[in-house]
Amino acid sequence: MTKRKIALATVKSLVPVWIACTAFAQAPAGPLPLLFKEEWNAPNDVEHPAAQDSVANPNLRINLYGDGIGGKNPDHGVWVVKHNPPAIEPTHLWTGMCTASCAFTIQDKNNYVDLRGLGKIKFEYKVAGFHLLRPVIKLADGTYLVGDHTDSLSADWHEDEITLADLRWRKLDPKKVIEDREGKWINNPDLSKVDEIGFTDLMAGSGHGPGGWSDVGKIEVYGKAVKRDVTLQTKLN
């Protein structure tokens, strides 16, 4: 092999390493700070359809999708629940009253979230029946994704932690809260500007009782804040 060919082979072999190192350098280094936390608010009664007044953090906005919105029927949708003693559990969102697939997200009014690298979410959950609770994100370009991480049947409350860079994703139809018809895996989405973060179980709930549903209590998001455009901030606020 000539010296020229050896040199070209060396350069080609180093290109993937350079790309990987560049991508790693651009991602926020860990550990990442807690950007925001939501613990929900149910001031007036034990349970009712979730709305903006269900959000305890004034810097956050709730978004409801699919049957999570509830529409004109107050018995539908994602509900906020706070059980009185002797039940000891966190205030939480509950999908039991969704008569079709539903989802909810929370959104920082002032910032996108950079969740590359070690960006993560911690959350409290409880799941009944065959439901599988999955993370949902909306990117700054408007793309909705649902992740392959699931939390399943649990007799009591648990806390989980997800590093979003570890997941594979599929596109989500936000109107119906179902997987996009293309059915393609999105292995490396751009997590540098995540607009919304939330959950779905991609199923209808069974109503009151121990049938099938998902609960989500406290949510914590760890990452890097990326300022929104002033016009969009004004709209969200």
VEXVO-398625 format. One record per residue (C-alpha): x, y, z; residue in three letters. Coordinates in steps of 0.02 Angstrom, whole numbers, padded with zeros to 5 digits, always signed. Example, Ala and Ser with C-alpha at 12.3 -4.5 7.8 and 13.67 -1.06 7.14 Angstrom:
// residues 2
+00615-00225+00390ALA+00684-00053+00357SER
//
This chain:
// residues 237
+00000+00000+00000MET+00069+00171-00048THR+00096+00310+00078LYS-00049+00407-00002ARG-00170+00260+00021LYS-00112+00234+00200ILE-00142+00418+00238ALA-00317+00415+00162LEU-00360+00257+00259ALA-00301+00337+00420THR-00408+00493+00389VAL-00563+00388+00350LYS-00540+00285+00508SER-00529+00442+00614LEU-00685+00528+00544VAL-00812+00426+00649PRO-00709+00458+00805VAL-00704+00645+00769TRP-00892+00651+00739ILE-00927+00557+00902ALA-00810+00669+01001CYS-00887+00826+00926THR-01064+00769+00968ALA-01012+00726+01145PHE-00927+00895+01166ALA-01084+00986+01110GLN-01198+00894+01233ALA-01212+00964+01410PRO-01094+00878+01530ALA-01167+00796+01686GLY-01226+00808+01817PRO-01362+00925+01755LEU-01463+01042+01866PRO-01646+01026+01914LEU-01734+01145+01795LEU-01911+01129+01860PHE-02025+01022+01966LYS-02213+00995+01963GLU-02313+00919+02108GLU-02491+00963+02051TRP-02628+01060+02136ASN-02804+01001+02184ALA-02871+01139+02297PRO-03059+01126+02280ASN-03108+00943+02285ASP-03041+00766+02285VAL-03038+00742+02096GLU-03089+00835+01939HIS-03033+00858+01757PRO-02857+00927+01746ALA-02835+01107+01688ALA-02708+01247+01705GLN-02756+01274+01887ASP-02700+01094+01919SER-02520+01153+01892VAL-02433+01208+02052ALA-02280+01286+01968ASN-02327+01458+01896PRO-02189+01444+01765ASN-02264+01288+01687LEU-02408+01257+01569ARG-02508+01095+01550ILE-02556+01027+01379ASN-02686+00889+01356LEU-02701+00778+01202TYR-02821+00652+01130GLY-02962+00611+01251ASP-02856+00691+01387GLY-02939+00857+01346ILE-03108+00793+01401GLY-03202+00908+01281GLY-03382+00952+01323LYS-03404+00796+01430ASN-03336+00831+01604PRO-03326+00644+01640ASP-03190+00620+01509HIS-03006+00659+01505GLY-02854+00665+01618VAL-02903+00707+01797TRP-02807+00780+01943VAL-02832+00677+02102VAL-02796+00706+02286LYS-02864+00573+02404HIS-02901+00623+02582ASN-02835+00526+02733PRO-02819+00384+02775PRO-02755+00361+02596ALA-02576+00423+02589ILE-02523+00463+02412GLU-02461+00614+02312PRO-02575+00730+02217THR-02569+00662+02040HIS-02638+00655+01865LEU-02745+00502+01823TRP-02791+00430+01652THR-02935+00321+01713GLY-03070+00433+01640MET-02996+00438+01464CYS-03120+00347+01350THR-02987+00339+01213ALA-02799+00359+01209SER-02741+00517+01297CYS-02583+00609+01348ALA-02525+00759+01447PHE-02367+00864+01443THR-02293+01007+01542ILE-02204+01153+01462GLN-02088+01285+01533ASP-02161+01452+01477LYS-01991+01536+01460ASN-01871+01400+01406ASN-01846+01249+01297TYR-01750+01109+01383VAL-01586+01037+01318ASP-01597+00853+01367LEU-01446+00788+01273ARG-01313+00689+01364GLY-01370+00656+01541LEU-01533+00754+01529GLY-01666+00658+01626LYS-01837+00657+01706ILE-01883+00586+01877LYS-02064+00549+01918PHE-02182+00460+02037GLU-02301+00336+01961TYR-02429+00199+01994LYS-02503+00090+01858VAL-02653-00029+01857ALA-02698-00170+01738GLY-02606-00196+01574PHE-02568-00012+01548HIS-02388+00038+01508LEU-02338+00216+01551LEU-02222+00295+01421ARG-02133+00463+01407PRO-02191+00589+01276VAL-02094+00738+01211ILE-02128+00877+01087LYS-01976+00950+00999LEU-01955+01132+00952ALA-01993+01091+00769ASP-02165+01025+00819GLY-02124+00839+00812THR-02210+00731+00944TYR-02119+00573+01000LEU-02164+00429+01117VAL-02023+00328+01197GLY-01990+00141+01216ASP-01967+00152+01406HIS-02118+00083+01501THR-02176+00072+01682ASP-02304-00063+01717SER-02420-00137+01851LEU-02376-00079+02027SER-02469-00108+02190ALA-02397+00050+02267ASP-02314+00212+02215TRP-02138+00206+02144HIS-02010+00331+02080GLU-01924+00307+01913ASP-01786+00400+01820GLU-01763+00408+01631ILE-01612+00472+01536THR-01692+00523+01373LEU-01537+00494+01267ALA-01550+00307+01308ASP-01719+00287+01224LEU-01783+00244+01052ARG-01933+00341+00993TRP-02079+00334+00873ARG-02178+00481+00805LYS-02342+00514+00894LEU-02504+00580+00820ASP-02551+00712+00951PRO-02735+00721+00901LYS-02772+00536+00924LYS-02621+00495+01036VAL-02574+00344+00932ILE-02412+00294+00846GLU-02380+00375+00679ASP-02431+00264+00533ARG-02252+00256+00465GLU-02198+00151+00613GLY-02016+00201+00600LYS-01894+00207+00746TRP-01819+00377+00782ILE-01656+00327+00864ASN-01565+00494+00884ASN-01688+00639+00890PRO-01622+00814+00919ASP-01648+00837+01107LEU-01563+01007+01111SER-01731+01099+01114LYS-01870+00997+01195VAL-02030+01099+01203ASP-02145+00986+01306GLU-02121+00833+01419ILE-02257+00714+01478GLY-02333+00541+01477PHE-02457+00426+01393THR-02509+00243+01410ASP-02580+00238+01231LEU-02743+00163+01297MET-02914+00209+01360ALA-02941+00204+01547GLY-03067+00090+01635SER-03141+00223+01748GLY-03149+00214+01937HIS-03092+00054+02020GLY-02937-00055+02004PRO-02957-00093+01818GLY-02830-00008+01704GLY-02754+00167+01711TRP-02595+00264+01749SER-02555+00389+01887ASP-02415+00517+01877VAL-02365+00616+02031GLY-02214+00730+02052LYS-02110+00763+01897ILE-01932+00832+01900GLU-01837+00883+01742VAL-01646+00893+01740TYR-01561+00978+01593GLY-01504+01143+01522LYS-01622+01291+01494ALA-01628+01364+01317VAL-01719+01531+01306LYS-01873+01537+01197ARG-01905+01670+01067ASP-01983+01823+01150VAL-02139+01812+01041THR-02170+01631+01092LEU-02138+01671+01276GLN-02271+01807+01267THR-02394+01687+01187LYS-02367+01553+01319LEU-02380+01675+01461ASN
//
